[in-house]
């Protein structure tokens, strides 16, 4: 075959090769089928179980501590004997692909106060806040008032705040974080109230300026399955200034307007969402698309065919979707989201039946 014939045949093949290469490249570029998610144990070496609070470390958090932006912190409510209100550890997890087998979760903070709960939040200036509701034997008969502790970015305790009325069983919290001024909203499970703590923050100091009652009248009572039920999850909407409150005992999500500035308490607030999809709502968070998520704890309105659910609904009260965290009841409790764009993982939730944390990116196609 002549050189010209070979070149002519090659020139005819080039478009075909280009088409095949282009098709192969397109197939390779298709989005992944598997979701971007990691499951890891929340159980540290001391055997603490029953993870309750979950909080992401936000963007802008100082980088010179033992935790960093993007980490997920988890507070354990029970000790190794599985007694409620006796856990003392906050564990940390950085979602880098590796996981912690049971008994190896990394401890960020060990508390002298027992019963660390869902009241867990992180201010971007470099401090962590955690509440506790203690018992000595795992029963409501020995339940204590609790406190709110302030921890620096290296896991050192810097302050402990108590108040017999305004911090009576701090059960969950949410932040309105403006950097050097932070409003901490706290739900109190033992007296059915919601309070606002106005806090100033410098590089090395946290100062509690004011404590204000902003919500009252939420039902609260002992509970055989959950130890105690009352106001729990809080979610602050910075765009509207509204604080959303998950009231476990009456299966209702309420709203408190102008939460960062109001000086007078409302009676529960405006009803946002209350229907058959709620089964003892606990943790509560806003999502990047503007919806609300709550975790059903199954202590109220339980149904074995709908166990351990996370429920999504709009701020106008329209049900969107639900899914099960566990096939057993009582597995859903703490959850958190990141609203800043570009976060590699923006959704975290726990299963306190298996003592696992899941971190996921729900924006992946």
C-alpha positions as a printed Julia matrix, in Angstrom:
365×3 Matrix{Float64}:
   0.0    0.0    0.0
   1.33   3.43  -0.93
   2.18   6.06   1.67
  -0.54   8.3    0.25
  -3.15   5.5    0.64
  -2.14   4.97   4.28
  -2.37   8.69   4.99
  -5.74   8.87   3.27
  -7.13   5.98   5.34
  -5.74   7.54   8.55
  -7.38  10.86   7.76
 -10.72   9.08   7.37
 -10.25   7.28  10.73
  -9.44  10.43  12.75
 -13.07  11.67  12.92
 -14.23   8.18  13.97
 -11.58   7.98  16.7
 -12.55  11.45  17.88
 -16.22  10.45  18.13
 -15.39   7.28  20.08
 -13.0    9.19  22.38
 -15.6   11.89  22.95
 -18.28   9.34  23.85
 -15.91   7.5   26.19
 -14.94  10.76  27.87
 -18.59  11.7   28.37
 -19.28   8.33  30.0
 -16.33   8.78  32.33
 -17.57  12.26  33.32
 -21.04  11.06  34.39
 -21.85  11.87  38.03
 -21.3    9.08  40.58
 -24.17   6.82  41.57
 -23.07   6.34  45.18
 -23.84   9.22  47.57
 -21.0   11.04  49.3
 -21.44   9.85  52.88
 -19.35   8.43  55.74
 -20.48   6.41  58.77
 -18.26   6.38  61.85
 -18.58   5.3   65.48
 -19.21   7.84  68.23
 -18.01   5.52  71.01
 -14.69   6.55  72.62
 -12.34   4.36  74.66
 -14.27   4.96  77.91
 -17.34   3.32  76.37
 -19.73   6.3   76.43
 -22.82   5.64  74.29
 -26.14   7.22  73.28
 -24.88  10.17  71.2
 -27.23  13.15  71.42
 -25.89  16.5   70.22
 -24.22  16.97  66.83
 -22.54  20.18  65.67
 -20.34  21.09  62.71
 -17.37  23.37  63.33
 -18.21  26.35  61.08
 -16.18  28.09  58.41
 -13.96  30.82  59.83
 -13.18  28.87  62.99
  -9.54  29.43  64.11
  -7.17  26.86  62.64
  -4.76  26.61  65.58
  -6.87  24.33  67.81
  -7.49  20.6   68.12
 -10.69  20.97  66.11
 -11.01  22.75  62.78
 -13.64  23.94  60.34
 -15.63  21.04  58.89
 -15.19  18.75  61.91
 -18.3   17.22  63.44
 -18.59  17.15  67.24
 -20.86  14.69  69.05
 -21.93  14.75  72.73
 -22.57  11.44  74.52
 -25.47  11.25  76.99
 -24.88   7.77  78.5
 -21.86   6.09  80.08
 -20.5    2.64  79.29
 -23.19   1.11  81.52
 -25.8    2.75  79.25
 -27.27   4.79  82.11
 -29.02   7.91  80.84
 -27.6   11.24  81.94
 -24.17   9.88  82.83
 -22.07  10.37  79.67
 -19.16  12.82  79.86
 -17.47  12.98  76.44
 -17.59  15.09  73.31
 -15.96  13.25  70.43
 -14.71  14.79  67.2
 -14.58  13.53  63.67
 -12.95  15.07  60.62
 -14.58  13.65  57.47
 -11.46  12.69  55.54
 -12.65   9.26  54.41
 -11.33   7.18  57.31
 -13.67   5.98  60.05
 -13.41   5.24  63.76
 -14.34   1.7   64.79
 -16.32   1.39  68.06
 -14.19   2.33  71.06
 -11.78   4.52  69.07
 -13.7    7.78  68.52
 -11.38  10.71  69.23
 -12.25  12.63  72.41
 -12.27  16.43  72.17
 -13.51  17.14  75.71
 -14.21  15.17  78.89
 -16.62  16.87  81.25
 -16.76  16.81  85.03
 -20.51  17.25  84.59
 -22.46  14.23  83.38
 -25.22  13.81  80.83
 -23.98  15.85  77.86
 -26.95  16.32  75.58
 -28.31  17.91  72.4
 -27.38  21.42  73.56
 -24.19  21.51  71.5
 -23.05  24.41  69.34
 -19.87  26.0   67.99
 -19.19  29.74  67.59
 -16.92  30.65  64.7
 -14.76  32.81  67.0
 -13.37  29.6   68.5
 -15.59  28.34  71.34
 -17.84  25.34  71.9
 -20.98  25.35  74.07
 -22.52  22.22  75.57
 -25.38  21.59  77.98
 -25.99  18.71  80.32
 -28.89  17.09  82.17
 -27.41  14.69  84.74
 -28.65  11.7   86.68
 -26.83   9.48  89.16
 -28.62   6.25  88.25
 -30.14   6.8   84.79
 -33.62   7.59  86.13
 -35.77  10.7   86.38
 -35.82  10.27  90.16
 -32.21  11.52  90.35
 -32.3   14.08  87.51
 -30.39  17.31  88.11
 -30.64  20.9   86.92
 -27.62  20.87  84.62
 -25.52  23.72  83.24
 -24.06  25.2   80.08
 -20.29  24.8   79.68
 -17.96  26.88  77.5
 -14.94  25.11  75.96
 -12.09  26.59  73.94
 -10.82  25.21  70.64
  -8.25  23.02  72.41
 -10.81  21.26  74.57
 -10.23  23.28  77.77
 -13.12  24.34  79.98
 -13.26  28.15  80.31
 -16.64  28.76  81.98
 -19.66  27.01  83.5
 -22.99  28.85  83.61
 -25.86  27.85  85.89
 -29.22  29.41  86.72
 -32.02  27.71  88.66
 -34.7   29.25  86.42
 -33.13  30.22  83.11
 -30.86  27.17  82.71
 -33.08  24.46  84.17
 -32.22  21.38  82.16
 -30.53  22.88  79.05
 -31.56  20.33  76.45
 -30.73  21.89  73.07
 -29.41  25.15  71.66
 -28.98  27.26  68.53
 -26.72  30.21  67.75
 -27.19  33.6   66.14
 -23.49  34.1   65.5
 -22.25  37.59  64.65
 -18.61  36.91  65.52
 -17.85  39.0   68.58
 -21.51  38.97  69.67
 -23.41  35.69  69.85
 -27.0   35.05  70.9
 -27.32  31.52  72.31
 -30.85  30.17  72.4
 -31.36  27.37  74.93
 -34.38  25.11  75.5
 -34.97  23.98  79.09
 -36.55  20.55  79.37
 -37.21  20.68  83.12
 -39.33  23.84  83.19
 -40.6   24.13  79.6
 -38.91  27.39  78.61
 -36.63  28.89  75.96
 -34.05  31.53  76.91
 -31.6   33.75  75.07
 -28.07  34.29  76.35
 -26.32  37.36  74.94
 -22.58  36.67  74.87
 -19.55  38.73  73.84
 -16.49  36.88  72.54
 -12.89  37.96  72.17
  -9.92  35.86  71.07
  -9.51  34.38  74.56
 -12.6   35.27  76.56
 -16.35  34.67  76.59
 -18.52  37.02  78.65
 -22.17  36.36  79.47
 -23.92  39.74  79.22
 -27.64  39.01  79.62
 -30.1   36.15  80.08
 -33.64  36.67  78.77
 -36.72  34.43  78.85
 -38.26  34.46  75.36
 -40.57  31.39  75.35
 -42.6   29.62  78.02
 -45.45  27.18  78.49
 -44.02  24.22  76.58
 -45.27  20.94  78.08
 -42.65  18.87  79.89
 -42.81  15.61  81.81
 -40.87  12.48  82.8
 -40.85   9.81  80.1
 -40.03   6.13  80.43
 -38.36   5.88  77.02
 -36.64   9.27  76.79
 -36.08  10.04  80.51
 -37.79  13.42  80.04
 -39.65  15.26  77.28
 -40.11  18.99  76.77
 -38.91  21.71  74.4
 -35.89  20.4   72.53
 -34.63  21.33  69.06
 -33.99  24.95  68.12
 -33.26  26.4   64.68
 -32.53  30.08  64.08
 -33.38  31.64  60.71
 -31.01  34.58  60.29
 -32.9   35.91  57.27
 -36.12  36.47  59.22
 -34.93  36.58  62.83
 -37.26  33.69  63.66
 -36.41  30.96  66.15
 -38.11  27.6   65.54
 -38.78  25.34  68.53
 -39.43  21.58  68.46
 -41.8   20.8   71.33
 -41.49  17.07  71.9
 -44.37  16.45  74.3
 -47.1   17.94  72.11
 -45.65  17.01  68.69
 -45.5   20.59  67.47
 -42.99  22.97  65.87
 -43.45  26.57  67.02
 -41.93  29.88  65.89
 -40.74  32.83  68.0
 -40.43  36.05  66.0
 -37.63  38.61  66.52
 -35.87  36.13  68.78
 -32.54  37.98  68.98
 -34.1   41.2   70.22
 -37.33  40.45  72.05
 -37.44  41.15  75.79
 -40.75  39.49  76.6
 -41.64  35.79  76.43
 -44.3   34.34  74.15
 -46.6   31.5   75.16
 -45.0   28.78  72.99
 -45.18  30.94  69.84
 -46.9   30.47  66.5
 -47.64  26.9   65.37
 -45.63  26.04  62.24
 -46.03  22.28  61.81
 -48.08  19.68  63.69
 -49.34  16.5   62.06
 -49.08  12.72  62.03
 -45.52  12.75  60.67
 -44.2   14.04  64.01
 -43.41  11.4   66.65
 -41.75  13.28  69.48
 -39.62  15.8   67.5
 -36.18  16.4   68.96
 -33.28  18.1   67.15
 -34.24  20.79  64.62
 -32.22  22.49  61.88
 -32.62  24.59  58.75
 -31.42  23.13  55.45
 -29.5   24.87  52.64
 -32.71  24.94  50.55
 -34.63  26.76  53.29
 -36.59  23.83  54.7
 -36.62  22.49  58.27
 -35.46  19.06  59.46
 -36.4   17.4   62.72
 -35.54  14.04  64.27
 -38.39  11.9   65.6
 -37.4   10.34  68.93
 -40.46   8.03  69.05
 -41.23   8.84  72.7
 -44.57  10.37  71.68
 -47.01   9.13  68.99
 -44.72   6.17  68.29
 -45.37   3.79  65.39
 -43.13   0.75  64.85
 -43.67   0.96  61.08
 -42.17   4.47  61.04
 -39.17   4.27  63.39
 -36.31   6.72  63.93
 -37.28   9.18  61.25
 -35.81  12.44  60.04
 -38.65  14.61  58.73
 -38.34  17.46  56.23
 -40.96  20.2   55.96
 -41.23  23.83  54.86
 -41.33  26.88  57.1
 -44.96  27.23  55.96
 -45.77  23.8   57.39
 -45.82  21.65  54.25
 -44.54  18.08  54.68
 -41.8   17.2   52.16
 -40.12  13.87  52.94
 -38.98  11.49  55.68
 -36.52   8.65  56.0
 -35.53   6.15  58.68
 -32.21   6.36  60.47
 -32.67   2.92  62.03
 -35.14   0.03  61.85
 -35.57   0.24  65.63
 -37.31   3.03  67.44
 -35.4    5.76  69.26
 -32.41   5.95  66.92
 -32.89   9.48  65.6
 -31.82  12.3   67.92
 -29.11  14.83  67.0
 -28.56  16.36  63.56
 -26.84  19.38  62.07
 -26.46  21.13  58.72
 -24.04  23.62  57.2
 -25.66  26.47  55.29
 -22.45  27.95  53.83
 -21.97  27.08  50.17
 -19.12  24.85  49.09
 -18.9   22.79  52.28
 -17.63  19.29  51.39
 -20.03  17.77  53.93
 -23.12  19.72  54.95
 -25.38  17.2   56.71
 -24.72  15.16  59.85
 -26.97  12.93  61.94
 -26.58  10.22  64.53
 -28.11   6.82  65.14
 -28.03   6.31  68.88
 -29.12   2.67  68.56
 -25.84   1.8   66.82
 -23.83   4.76  68.24
 -22.91   5.95  64.76
 -22.47   9.33  63.12
 -23.22   9.86  59.44
 -21.8   12.86  57.57
 -23.0   13.47  54.02
 -23.02  15.95  51.17
 -26.62  16.27  50.05
 -25.73  18.69  47.24
 -23.94  15.98  45.25
 -25.96  14.89  42.15
